[in-house]
Amino acid sequence: METIQQLHNNIKEATEYIKSQIDFRPEIGIILGTGLGSLVDGIELAGTVEYENIPHFPTSTVESHAGRLLFGTLRGKKVICMQGRFHFYEGYSFKQIVFPVWVMKELGMKTLIASNAAGGLNPNFKAGDIMLIKDHINFFPGSPLIGPNDNNMGPRFPDMYEVYNKEFLGLARETALKQNLHIQEGVYIGLTGPCLETAAEYRMFRILGGDAVGMSTVPEVIAAHHQGNKVLAFSIITDMGLPDNMHPCSIEEVIKIAGEAEPKLRELIARCVEGM
Ligand code: HPA
């Protein structure tokens, strides 16, 4: 197992490399999920750094995900975007998955905004909806915080009080209203994938209290919260997991629906950033 010192050194080396490439202190980190890549279009670009050039950074294996950090200004705020994230189903460890979050923190991040594509469990939802994540259930078989704890990063036993920042939830609701955009809100269940769920599993996850299921976000949010970042997160509901109304669902469909909903979410996130 990696020692605290090794992890610390790896984060430092990655950060030093990035700083050698670009002189920019971002305050807001944004993780772009499936089909949401063009969220960056509204950003006044200051520079990019490819994942593959950053020491100790994992590299992305999924075709639909680019692999770079993007720096720039969005509605007057300095942001860093992860274009491409890492998933447990790709074979990465939880510590690899959240390594970029730790590096973004070291670069100055105070706030994390995450987005993802998710399957809807709440029968009031429909494909194409945007869901504000108000809480999560960690259904992954682990956590990025397992192992020795670095007390300089965060507490050994972080509480999960208001992980999804209450002011940000209010800001997102208010912003959506002003935008004339109806958004849903609910509980996101994070799990491994890569299979989508069986009808019995969708039923179970609904009974357990989930409004949506997906294969990301929870590890990154745990790591960000551990370090005291404020978190705001959204899902695009790309397909409905209704146990009594199952139909085939392809990744192409998921990407298509995410892409169609993306302009709404792009504007919502930009306005939220403006209001932070
Ligand atoms: N299940 C899990 N992850 C997903 C889904 C789903 O139905 N849709 C998009 N990501």
Boltz pocket constraint, residues with backbone or C-beta under 6 A from the ligand:
constraints:
  - pocket:
      binder: B
      contacts: [[A, 117], [A, 118], [A, 119], [A, 120], [A, 193], [A, 195], [A, 196], [A, 197], [A, 213], [A, 214], [A, 215], [A, 238], [A, 239], [A, 240], [A, 241], [A, 254]]
      max_distance: 6.0
